[in-house]
Amino acid sequence: MLTAASANPNCRDCAHYVITHDARLPYACRVMNFKSARFPALDVLAASGTPCLRFKARRRRAANMERRG
């Protein structure tokens, strides 16, 4: 069963999400290899009717900095 978080993943929390230098297509997904004018997960949902299955939680910077001490 899908939870609300898995049904609508937030691209900003995904390890594969990147910001591009293209002003027309500022967002991209590395694993699916495409750029978009909106969050890639929204395009995946619109095209396939299913939520993004490639979502991988990104390691947060705050956690990395705490380890460095």
Summary of the structure (lengths in Angstrom):
residues: 69
radius of gyration: 13.6
end to end distance: 39.7
largest distance: 44.4
contacts: 159
relative contact order: 0.21
helix: 35%
strand: 16%
